[in-house]
Amino acid sequence: MKRNEIDVITLGCSKNLVDSEALIRQFLANGFTVKHNPEQIRGEIVVLNTCGFIADAQEESVNMILNLVEAKKSGIIGRLYVMGCLSERFREDLKKEIPEVDFYYGKFDWKDLLDKLGKSYYADARLAGNPLAITTPSHYSYLKISEGCDRHCSYCAIPLITGKHKSRSMQDILTEARRLADSGIRELLLIAQDLTYYGLDLNGKHQLPELVERLSDIKGLDWIRLHYAYPTHFPFDILRVIRERENVCKYLDLALQHISDHMLKKMCRNITKQQTLDVLAQIRGEVPGIALRTTLMTGHPDETEEDFLELLDFVNTQKFDRLGAFVYSHEKDTYCDKHYADNVPFEVKQQRLDKLMSLQEEIVYGLNRQKIGQRFKVIIDRNEDEFDVGRTEYDSPEVDQEVLIRASDQNRLFVGEFYEVEIEDCGSFDLFGKVVE
């Protein structure tokens, strides 16, 4: 056990990662030594930031809690605190089932946690001597622009966890972005549960286009990337910004979930198939060459084989550059929980998911073949034994494909630097290239 050391462990999405970073800054401001996701967990205090989105994430979080409880019993770690989405939703149940945890906190209880440790809460921990505490590589960072969600999709428990949508002030976001740029961040990834809603709760207007335009004026930010947009009432003015600003990546993460009108209505998505197709056509028409990432679901209650075949045809026709998918998880207190039976067998959900991802693998391989011989601006994320590994502007870290450049012992590429790379070969999920001198 390491005295005066706090190990922070983050599970789940990048939004959770941003929360952990804010908490780490508070710990640093109070004089603690902090390690994030250490290989060996042995801190005097361990803080686990959990995910509670779907059943698989909940299971992962519970298993991690149980593992840490065993480490505590063995004297490997000291006190154990659990926070985050799972704890926000199921705090009382967790207290009963796993009482060995010293204390459970919700998603936003940082002040209470610091009070428990007898420490101060700094309104701006950066001003307390810690200008930067990020868990990502030093050249890119996530920036959360809002919290919560006002959408009410049938399957989603996020609004139950985070509450209503609340935009950060534009000035606060710009100030943080400047600090990040001054600290060497070259790629900024804007995240929120719903980027497209930004500003509506502040003055009734979509302010995402203005925000991104002002962010793009900040010196030092080479790439600005947009994650987690929503197709309903999409703010089309953002397309002009993406098209005109060189440092705004031609990349958009737009979660669609399904395409059949039957399913879209069941999912409470407030959009039709034709409206979805119109949104995609306008995005591609106004920003030629844009890379679109989407997320889809299989096995929502009452999804028929016809619905699924319509989804497959949609994916085959649209040929998304990036696609993630997951099987439906029946979550307590959601609209589905109150109104639908979980009536698609898990085996069918999984088979549909496998078919969907197999089709997407073929699509991506075809798109990658077209890139052979082309040149791209690539940022280097890391050096491995055989390869220097980077990404194009059409790929986001952790979730998208990478560019592998065979390494030279005498001339390794610098992490965080940009290079012009010619693509020589490809796989289904990776590109292989060489630096153009």
N, C-alpha and C positions, 0 to 999 in steps of 0.2 A: 504494500500500500504506500503510495506516494503522498506525503504530507503537503497540504496547501495546494494540491493539484486537483483540478476538476476535469474529468473526461466528459465531453459532450458527444452524444451519439445521435445521429439524425437518420430517421427512416422516412420513406415517402418521397414527395415531390420537391421540386426546386423552391416552391413557396415555403415549405418547412425549412429548407436550408437557409433561406433568408431570415426566418425567425431565429434559428440557432445562431446565426452570425450576430444578430442584434443582442442576444443573450450573452454570447461570448464577449462582446464589447463591454457589457456591464460587469462581467466577472474580471476582465482585465483591468477595468477602471478601479476595481476594488482590491487589486493586488494579488489576485490568484494567478497561478500558472494554469493554462488551459490547453488541452489537446482535443482535437476533433477527430472522431472515428479512429482512435489509435489502434495499432495492431495488437498491442497488449493493454487491456483495460485494467488499470490498477490505481485509479485515483482515489484520494480520500473521499471525494464526492463524485458521484456519477449522475448525470442528468440525461435521461432518455427522452428524446422528442419523437413521439409516436405518430403513426399514420392510421387513420380509421376510415378510409374511403370505401373500400370494398372488403369482402370476406378474406381474400388472400392477404391483403395488407394488414388487416386486423390480426390474423393468425401469426404473421411475421412479428408484429409488435408484441403480442402476448408471449410468444416463444422467447423473444429477446428479454422481456421482463423476467421470465422464469429463469433464464440463464444467468442474469445479473443477480437475482435473489440467491442462487447457488453460490455465486462468487462472493456475495456478501457473507453468507453463512460460513464460507471457508476463510474469511478474513482477507481475501484478495483485494476487495474494495471496502470502503467505509459506508457512508450514507448513500442511499439510492432514492432519487427523485424522478418521478415520471410525469411528463407533461405532453401537450400536443393534442391532436385530433381525437385519438382513441380515448384519452383521458377526459377530454371535453365531453364526449358522448356518453361514456360508460363509467364515469368516476365512481359512483356508488357501488356498481357491480364489481369493479376492480378491487375496491377496498375490501369487499366481502370475500372475494375469491383469492386475492393475493395480498394478504394483510402485511406481509413482510416488507413491503415497500415503505420507506419512511414517510413519504407524503406524495399525494397525487395532486397535480395542478391541471388547469385547463389550458387552452391555447394561448391565452393572453394574460396569464397570472404572473408575469415576471416580477412585479413589485412584491407580491406576496412571497415568492421564492427568495428574493433578496432579503426581505424582512426576516424570513425563517433563518437565514444565514447570519443575521445581525449586520447586514451590509446596507450601503446606501444605493438608491436608485438615481442614476443620472439622467436628466431629461435629454441630454445629448452626450452619450458616452464618448463620442469622438473628441469632444472638447475637454474630456477628462484625461487627455494624454494618449488616446488610442485612435489615431486618424483612420486606421483601416484594420479590419479583422474579417477577412474573407476566407472561405473554406475551399474556394475554387483555385485553379492556377492563377498566378498573379497578373495574367494579361486579359482575363475576362471575368465578368461578375454579373450576377442577377440583380435586378432592381425591381422591387415590388411597388406598383403604382396605386394599388387599391386593395382592399380587404373585403371579403364577403361576396354575396351574390343575391341578386333580386330575381333571378330566373327560378322557375319551379318545375324543372324536369322531373318526370315521374320517378325515376330510378335513383336520383341523386340526394345524398345526405349532407352535402357540403353546406347548404344554407342552414341546416340544423346545427352545424358545428360552428360556422363562422358568423352567422347572422346576416343582416342586410348589407348590401353593397355600400362601401364607404371609401370614396376617393381621397387620396392624399392631396394636399395642396400642391399646385404646380411649382410654387417657389421651393417647397421642401424637396420635391423630387429633383429639381434643377440643381439645388445646392448639393445634394448627395451625389449627383452625377458629376458635378465639377470636382468634388473631392476625390471621387474614384478616378477620374481622368488624371488629376494631378498626382495620384499615387501610382500611375502607370497602367491603368486599365485601358485596353484598346478596343475591347468588344463589350458592349452593354446589351444584356438580354432583358427586355422588358417583360415582366410577368404579372399576372393577376388571375383571379378566377375567371374574369371576363374583361379583357382589355377594352372591348368595344363600348362598354358602359361608362368608361371613364369620363367624369365631369358632369354627367347628367344629374347627380345628386348635389353638385355644387351650384350650378346655375341653370340647369335644365337643358344644357347643350352638350353635344358630343365634343369633347375637347382633346381627344386622342390626336387628331391631325396637328393641332397647334402644339401640343406637348412634344410630339416627335420632331416637329420642325425646329422647335427651340433647342431640343437636345442635340440635334444634328449640327447646331452652330457651335457646340462646345469643342474647343481645340483638343486634339488628342484622341477623340473617339473615332476610330476608323470604321467600325461596324456597329450598327444598332439593329437589333433583331426583335421581332414581335412574336410573342407566344400567347396562345389561348384566346383567340377571338371567337365570336359567336355570330352565326349567319343571320339571325333575325335582327332587323333594323341595323344592318351593317353600315357603319359610317364611311361611305364611299369616298369622301374627301381624303381619307388616308392614302388612297391609291395614288393621288397626285404627288404626295410627299414621297412615297416609296419610289415612284418613277423619276422624280426630279432630283432628289438628294442622293449624291453618290455614296455617302456613308450610311444610308439606310438600306439594309440588305433586301434584295428582291426575294423575300422569303416571308411566308405567312402561315401560322399555325391556326387552322380553322376547324374546330371540332364539329363534325356533322352528325355522327352517331348512326344515322340510317338514311334511307332514301325513299322507301315506299310510303305513300300517303297514309296507309293503314298504320304503319309503325310510327311515323312522325306524329300522328294524332295521339296514339296510345302513349307516346313518350312525352306529350305535352310540350312539344318543341316550338309550337306557334309558327310553323312555316310549312309550306307544301313542297312536293317534289319539284314542281315547275319553278317555284320561287328560288329553291336551292340551285337549280340549274342556271337560272338567270344570274344569281349572285356569282357563281363560279365563272360564267361567261364574261361578266363585266370585269371581274378581277383580272382575268387573263387578257381581256381585250385592252384594258387600260395600262397594264404592266406586262408587256411582252416578256416572256422568259422567266416569269416569277415561279419560284418553287413553292408548291403547296403541300403542307403536311396536314393530315386529318386524323381523327380518331373515330373508330366505328365499334359497334357493339353487336354481339350475336346472342340470341336466346332471350331477349326481352319477353315478358309475358305476352302470349298470343301471337308470337312471331311464327308465321306459317312458312312452309317450304317455298311457296310462291314469293313471299316477302324476301326470303333469303336469296333466291335466284335473281330477284330484281336488284338486290344489293350487289351481288356478284357482277351482274351486267353493268351496273353503274360504275363499279371500280374498274372494270375492264375497259369501259369507254373513256372515263375521265383520266385514267393513268396518272394517279397522284405520285408526285416525286417521293413522298414519304408517307407512311401509313402505320399507325398503331391500332391495335384492336384488343378487346377484352370480352370475356363472357359476362353476361348479366349476373349481378349479385343482388339477392333480395335483402334490402336493408330496412331495418326497423324504423317505423314512423315516417317512411317516405310515402308518397302518393301511391306507389305500387303496393306497398305493404297494406295500405288501407283499402285499396280498390281492386287489386288483381291477385290471382293465384299465381304462384311461381310454377307455371304449368308446362314449361319446356324442359325435358329431362337434361341433366347435366351432360350426358354423353352426346346428345344432339347439339347442345351449345358448343361443346368442345370440337366436335366434328366440323361444325360450320366455321368455327374460328380457324381451324387448321386449313380448310379449303380456301378461306379468304386470304390467309397469310401466304399460302402456297401460290395463289394467283398473283399476289403483290410481289412475291419474290421474282416471278417471271417478268413482271412489268418493270421492276427496277433493273433487272439484268439487261433488258432491252434498252432502257433509257441510258444505262451506263455504257453500253456498246457504242451508242451514238456520240459519247464524249471522247472516245479514243481519237487522238490526234489534235484535240482542242487544248487550249491553254487557259489556265485559271489562276487567279490570285488565291494563294493558300496561306493560312496562318498555322504555325507549328504549335501543337499542344503539348507534345512530349517526345522524348527520345527513348526508343527501345533498343534491344540488342541489335536487331537486323534492320530496323526501319526508323526513320524520323516520321512522326505521325502528325498529320494536320487535317484541315477542313477547308472547303470552299465557302463562299458566302451563302451557298444553298444548303448548308448543313449546320445544325446546331449541336453543341457538345453533348455527349452522353447518349443522346437519343437517335442521332442520324449517322450516316456513313462517314468514313474517313478516307483520306488520301495517304497512301503508304509510299514513302520515298526511300529507296534502299540507302542505308547509311554507309558513310565512309568514315573510318576511324580518324583520318587526317582532316576531315572537313564536315563535322557534324553541324546540322542546321540549328539555329538558335531558337529556343522556345519563346513564343510571343512575338516573333518576327514574321513578316510577310515575304513570300517568294512567288515568282512566276513559275508555274509547274505545267509541264506538258503531260497529258495522260497517255500512257503506253498500253495499259491493259486494265481489266476490271474483273471483279467477281460480282456476286449478287448484291453484296452490301459494302463493297470497298472498291476504291479506285487505286491504281498503281501508276506512279508517275516519276518524272525526273525534273530537276530544277533546270530552267533555261537560263544559261549564262548571259 
